[in-house]
Amino acid sequence: MTGTTTYIAFLRAVNVGGRTVKMERLRALFAELGLGEVRSYIQSGNVFFSTAGTDRAALTARIEQHLEQALGYAVPVLLRTVDEVAELVGADPFAGVEVTPEVRLCVLFLSEPLPAELELPIRSAKGDWEIIGATPGAAFTVLHLRGGRMTTNPATTFPKSYRGHATSRFFHTTVKILAAARKP
């Protein structure tokens, strides 16, 4: 569609903690809002759509309100354009981090920038995660597994002064989401 922007909606709290929604239903909810070319990728709440609307805050609020009304619980929505995700991936935020069976790389999509007083990199007291960098819209977290398991939810690794929402995707999954969003 000419004159439109393609967004990727990264949804938090979808298909976790007993809150299950089939992707077919989720796509239908986005289509009900008049959004075009609605598609989804895997079951973790990644929805692609196009719109001529340019007010991202209003669009986010509209989607969140519709999802909460339809699903019965709040679903924070973090919108990024395909170009923004491509720029993030292209910046290679984890360059130099050695991936091992005990290391996972996560992108945390943020609704608000991290607090200015937060000095990066920052590491947890237990050493199970570290935020190695950030942009206003994303934080880059290295998870150190214990016994092959994640011991923390990366979206909760921020200081209590952080008032926004975050949702995490593994970096390799973010790369796949971008590739899927670019397909016609």
Beta strands, then each sheet from edge to edge (+ up, - down):
strand 1: 5-11
strand 2: 36-41
strand 3: 46-51
strand 4: 77-81
strand 5: 103-110
strand 6: 122-123
strand 7: 129-135
strand 8: 138-144
strand 9: 166-170
sheet 1: 2+ 3- 1+ 4-
sheet 2: 6+ 7- 8+ 5- 9+
end
